[in-house]
Amino acid sequence: MSVTAILRSAVRAENRHVVTHIIPKRALSGAEAVNALRPFYFAVHPDFFGQHPKEREVNENSLKRLNGYLESLQKPGGRPVRPTRLTFYVRETQAQGDEERKAAGTSVRPLVDGSAGSSPSEAGPLVPHPGFRPVTFTLQTRDVLSTVVDVLRSCSLSVEHVQALQSGSGSGAAAARPFYRPIKWDKTYYAFTGFRDPEQELEQARRVEPALSVWLRDNEAGASQKQSASLPRREELERLKTELREKLGLGDIRWQRCWDVSHRCCQLQSLARLSLQNPEALLNLRGHTILYSDQSGMNASGYVMLGNTDVHHHWARLFERLPSYCGLFQQTECLKEQISLLLGGVQVVHVERLGPVLPLEEHYAALSAFQNRLLPQRLVLHPRSLQGLTMTLENDRTRPSLHELGHFIIPTASDPAQLRSFLQSRAQEARKRMKSRKELEAEEQAVVERCVRRLSLSVLTKEPSVSSSQMIQCCRRLLDECSPHVQGLRLRVSHFYSVVQDGDLCIPWDWKS
């Protein structure tokens, strides 16, 4: 080989090496970072330190600095971020605390007063407190993903849920690997190889599910004890809810998830503290309905969403932007009216209980795109031919369909001509299903009230994923069973057995006798 060929080969190899370093790694988005840090937020959120004001202040200040650090990393072309030293008080479970103390061979002393109020450099050594521990670390990372992993590891939290994101941001060779998908083998494969059939194991687990009477008998005492212990917290929750509604002029206060009573009290106490610290910021809340959820903003129904992992300054900034949100909500309502006129009176709705919370911005964008597809076409529909019917818009759908509850599910990118034909051909069936749904809801309400009276229940509720027909079937069987183990208890119909922290008994709707 000549010298020239050797040099060319070396240059090509060097260019390949340079290119692999020039290709940028996939950046972790802000939403992905929030989801990945969710265990961390639940471990350090200031609302859980209501009885420890010094530690709460330390965590609140550190969260502000951490959020600022992450925002700086996400700014394109920003300056290098300076190393940041943070201190958090991390909540720990009883089991974690016992294991750590056994491993260390030491006992835990109470927290020294004043150590959390000052900065870590000025205060003495951080002394752990039963129930939480101090953690101090320095961030020197240059991307969001590494920052998330460092924060979780520094607090001794699992990073398994971040592995998928980490593998996705690796080298080009790693990113080019095919995505793993589980294979569903034929039954003969397991019979021939002797391997275990996961579907068969799941079916066997369902078969050994305990009977309702046996499970209630075993868990009645524990649920009754937890329910009695939660009564003061429930009274405190109702008091806080009433006071905040009257003080701030709120329409209502709601929750997206079935969080326990203590968690809801902490959320309301946090809003009450903000109303004392910054009352001007909450003036725009008057007349609105608050919904505690996983993110902050306004949803498609016009509710003001307060993120469960956000701190006070996030909420304050949201309240300042409420007039803009209200203007966007009015534009959304106008788009719905215009679409209704174009489609013969059918109303665009969003059923929150059938899906995740829909931010107002996404709802407006979907409505605007859908209207832009309808306007160029002149649909021949009688102005009131579809009046009384409802529809939802879905971005990830390709074909229109009719839901079992009677509303249409329409793709945003629907063809107007095909959509007109579909709506006209299924209108009669939609009205039948809507009538059937109303009858089921009325029957469900009646049978639930009968169950509460006959079984002497304190409360009987259901999960949003349980349909009316499933609830009716469950209640009828409960009336036939007439178990004495549920008297005075709070019963919740779900898909599994459990006793929640506040004493509610969760039973599957299709429980076994």
N, C-alpha and C positions, 0 to 999 in steps of 0.2 A: 504494500500500500504506500502511495506517495505521501510526502509531507503535506501537500495541499489537501488531500483527502482526509488525512488525520485531523487537520485543523478544522475542516468543514464539519466532521463528525463531532468534534469538541464543541464547536459553536452551536450546533443543533441541540446537543445535550444541555448546554448552558441555557439556551433559549427555552427549552422545555422546562428546566428548573425554575426560570424566572416566571414563566407563564403560570405555573402552579402556585406561585406566591402572589401573582397579581390578581388571580381570580378571587373575588371577595367572598367571604363566608356569608351565609344567610343570616340576616339580622333578625333578632328576636323582637317581635312587635310589642307595643305597650300592653295590649290585651293579653298576649301570651305570658308576659312577665307577671302580670297581676294574677293570672290563673296558677302559674308555677309557684308564686310566693303565697298562695292562699293558706297553706299550713302555718307559715311563718306569721302571717297577719293574725290568724286566730290565736297564736301563742303569745303575741306581744301587744295586741290592740289595747289602747288605753281604757276602753270601756270596761274591760275585765279587771281593772285595778281600782274600782270605785272606793274600796276601803283602804287603799294605800296611795294617797295623793302624791307623795314624792316620787314613787316609782312610776305612777301614771304620767307625771310631767316629764320624767326622763325618757320614757318610751315615746311620748308625743313629739318631743323635740327631735329625737333620733329618727322617727319616721319622716318628719319633714326633711331632714338632711338626706336621708336615703332616697326619698322621692326626687329631691333636687339632683342628686347624683345620677339617678336613672334618667331623668329628663335631659341632663347634660349629655349623656352618652347617646341619646337618640337624636340629638340635633345634628343635621348634616353639616359637615365642614366646621364643627365646633372646635374650640381649643382643647388641648389635653386636660383631662380632669385631674385635679390634685388629689393625692391620697386623703381619705376621710376616715377618721377614727370614730366609731360608734359604740354606744353602750345600750343594751336592752336588758330588761327583766323578762325572762321567758317563763311562761307558765308550764308546769310539769304535772303529770298525773301522779297519783299515789304510788303506782307500781314503778314508774321511772325513778321517783325519789328514793324508794326503798332499795332498788337495785344499785343506784349510784352510791348510797350510803353504805350498803353492804360491801360493795367493791372497794370503797375507800377506807372502810373500817373506822369511820368517824361519825359523830352525831352532828346534826344541824343546829346551829345557834340562831337566835332571832336576829333580825336585821338591825344594825346599829342606826339610831336616828341621825339624820343629817347626811348619811353617806350617799343617798340617792339625790338629794336636792342640789348638791354642788356638782361640778364637773368631775369626771374621773381623775383628772390630774390633780385637782385640789383636794378631793376627799381621800379618806384612808382606804384601806383595802375593802373591796366589796364583799360583804358577808351575806351568804345565801339566807333566804327566808323560806320557811315551810310553805310549799305551794308554788314557788317560783325561784329562779336562780339568775344571778347577773352574768351577762356575757358581753365581753368587750373584744372587738376585732377592728382591723384596719382594711379598708377597701382600696386596692391598687389595680383593679381590673380596667380593661379598655373596651369591653363590650358588655351588652346587657346579659347575655347568657352566662358568661363567667361570673358576673356579679350575682346573679340569682343563685348559682351553685355555691358560691362562696358564702353567701348569707345563710343558706340552708345548712351547709356543713358546719359553719361556725356556731349555729344554734343546736347542733346535734339532731337535725331534722332530716328525714328521708329525702333523697334526691332521685329515687327510682322513677318518679313521674316525669323527671326532666330528661331522662336518658334518650327518649325519642327525639326531643328537640335538639339535644346535644349531637346525636348521630346525624340529624338532618343538616347541621351546620358544619360538618366535617369536610374532608377533602373531596375533590371531585370524584375520585375513585369510589369513596364510600357512598357518596350521594347517588352514584350511578348503579349501585346494587339494587336488585329488584326488591320491591316491597313485599314483606312476608305476609301471606294470607293463609289462614288455617284451611286444611283440606277436609272435606266431609266425605269420609270413606263409606263404601257400601257395607252392609251388615256382614256379608260373607268375608270381608277383609279381617274383621275382628275374630270371626269364627276360625279362620284358617291360621292366623298368626298368633292367636292367644292374647293379643293386647286387649286392654279394657276399653269398652265403648263408653265415651263420656255421656252420650244421651241416655244410655241404659242406666248408668250410675245416677244421673239426675232423676230419672223416673223412680229408681229404687229409693232415693232420698225422699221423694214426695210420698211414697207409699208408707214410709215409717214416720211420717208426720203425725204428731200426737193428736188425739181426739180433743175437741174443744173443751169438753167437761173436765178431762184430765189436766189440760194445760191451765184452765181457769182455777182449778182446785190448788195446783202447785204454785200459782203466782198471785192469788187473791190477796194473801197477807202482805206480801211485799209491795204490791200496787197500792193497797189501802194505806200503808205506812208512808209511802212516798207522796200520796195525794194529800194526806193530812199535813205533812211537812211543807207542802207547796202552797197551802192556803194563804199564809201571810204574804208570800210573793205574788199570788194572784190578786189579792186585795191591793197590794202596792201597785201592780200593773194597771188595774182599773183606775186607781186614784191618779196616777201619772197621766194616763191617757185622757181622762176627763179634764184635768188641769191644763194640759197642753192644748187641747181642742178649744177650751174657753179662752185661754190667754192669747193664743196665736190666731184665733178665728178660723180654725181648720174645719174642712168639711168632714174629714174622717182620717183615721190612722190605720193602715193595713200592713200586712206582712206577706211577702211572696212565698216564703217557706214556713214549715211547721217548726220554727225555732222554739226552744224551751222558754219557760217563763222568765228565768233569770236573765237569759240573753236578751229578751225583749225589754225587760226592765232597764238593762244597761244601755240599750239603744235609746230609750226614752230619756233616761237620765243624761245621756250625752247631749241630746237636743235641748234639754232644759238648761244645762250648763252654758251652751252656746247662746241661748236666749238671754241669759244674765250677762255674759261677757260681751256680746255684740248684738244688742236688741235691734239696732237699725237694720242689720242684715236680714232679719226675719220678717220685716214689714211686708215684703212681697209675697209671703206665704198665705196671706189672708184669703180665705175662700177655697184654697186648694186642698186636695187629698194627698196625704203622704203615704208612700209605699216603700217600706224597707226591703231592699233587694240586693242583688250582687253587684250592681253598678249604679252610678249616679247619673241623673239627667231627667228627662220626661219621657214617659212611655206613650204608646199610641192612644191610650185612653185619656191622656191629659193628666195622669197622676205624677206628682213630683217624686222621683225615685232617689232615695238616700242609700248610697253604697255601704254595704256592711263592713268593708275593709277601709273605707275612707276616713280621714280625720277632719277636724273642725274647719280647717281652712279650705278643704275641698268643698264642703257643704256651703260655706260662706260665699265662695265664688259661684256656686250653682245658684244660690238665692239672688245674687246680683244679676245673673243672666236670665232670670225668670221672665221679665218682660219680653225678651227676644223669643223665648220658648213659647210664650203665649201667642205672640204674633205668628209663629210657625204653626201652632196648633190651629189657629183660625184659618190659615191658608190651607191646611190639611182638610178641614171641614168643608171649605169651599170646593176643593177638588172632589171630595166625596159626592157633593150635591151635583156637580157637573157630570160626573161619571154616572150617577143615578139617572139623570135626564137622558143621557145617551143610551142607556141600557134598559129603558122601559120601567124605571122606578125601583129596580133592585138596589138595596143598600149595601155599601161596603162596610164590613165590620172586622174586628179582630177579637177572636175568642182567646183571652189570656190563659184561661185554665186548660186549654188544649195544647199549649205550646209555651216556649220560653217568652220572657218579657221582650217586647218589641220596642226598641227606642224610636222616638218620634221622628228623628232624622231619617232612619231607614224606611219608616212607614211613608213619609212624605216623598222620598225618592221613588218608591215603588208606585205610589199613586200617580206621580208626575209622568213616569215612564209609561204607565198603562194608558193614561189619558192621551199622551202624544201618539200612541198607536191607534186610538179610536178616532181621533179628530179627523184625519184625512179620509176616513171611510164614512159614508153616509148609511148608517144602519137603519133599516126600515123596521122599527119597533114601535108599537103603540105606546104612548107616554105612560100609561098605567097598566100595561099588560103584565108586568112582573112586580107590581107593587105588593109589598108585604114579604117579599123574599129577600134573602141576605146572601152575601158572598164574601170570601176572604181571598186576598192576593198572596201568592206564593212565588218566590223567585226561583226556587229549585224544582219546580214542576214543569212538565212538558205537555201534559194533556189535562183538560178540565175534567173534573169529577164532581160527584154529588156525595156529600158526607152523610153518614147514617143519621145525624141529628137534623138534616134538612137544609143545610147551607151549602152553596156551591163553593168549590175550591178551584180558583181560576189562576193559571200561570200569568205572570206579568207580561210575558212575550207571546200572548195568545194571538192567533190570527182572527181579526174582527169578524170575518164572514163565518168561519167555523164556530166561533163563540156564539154568534147570534143563533145559529142552527141548534147548537147544544142547549142553550138556555130555553129556547122555545119548546124543544122536544122533551126536556126534563122538568119543566115548570110544574106540571100536575103532580109528578112524583115527589118533588120537593115540598109542595104544600101538604101532601099526605104525611111525609116524614116529620114536618114541623108540627102538625097536629098530633101525631103520635108522641113526639118528644114532650109537648106540653102535658099530654095526658099522663105520661110516665113520671114527669116531675111532680105533678099533683098527687099521683098515687104514692110516689116515694115520700113526699112530705107527710102524707097521712099515715103510712106504715111506720115511719120513724117516730112520729108522735105516739102511736099506739105502743111501740116497743118501749119508749121511755116510761110511759105510764105503767104498763103491765110488768116490766122487769125492774121498776123502781131505779132506773139509771139516773145518774147525775147529769150526764151529757152523752149524746150519741152523734158522732160526726163521721165523716169519711174523707179519704184522700181524694184529691182532684182526679187521679187516674182511675178511680172506681166509677163506673157508669151507673146511670139510674137503674137500669135493669138488673145489674149485679147487686146494687144496694137493696133493691126490693126483694130479690131472691134471698139475700143474706138475712134480712129482717124477718121475713116470713119463717125461715128456719129457726131463728132465735126465739120467735114466739112459740113455735112448736116445742123447742128444747126446754124453754122456761127454766134456765139455770139459776139456782139461788146464789151462785158465786159472784154475780155482777151487781148485786143490789148496792146502790149508793156510789158506784164507781163511774169513771169516765171511760167510755168505750169508743174506739176509733176503728172503722172498717178500712182495711188496707189489703196488702197482698202477702203479708207474712205475720208471724207472731213476734211480739216484742213488748217490753214494759219500758216506757220512756222515763226520763228523769223526773218528770212531774207527776208520775203515777198513772198516766193514761195507758190503758190496755189496748194494744193493736192486735187485731185478729184478721186473718185472711177472709175475704168475702166468700170463698168457696171452702170454708172449714169443714172438717170431717166430723161425723157424729161418733 
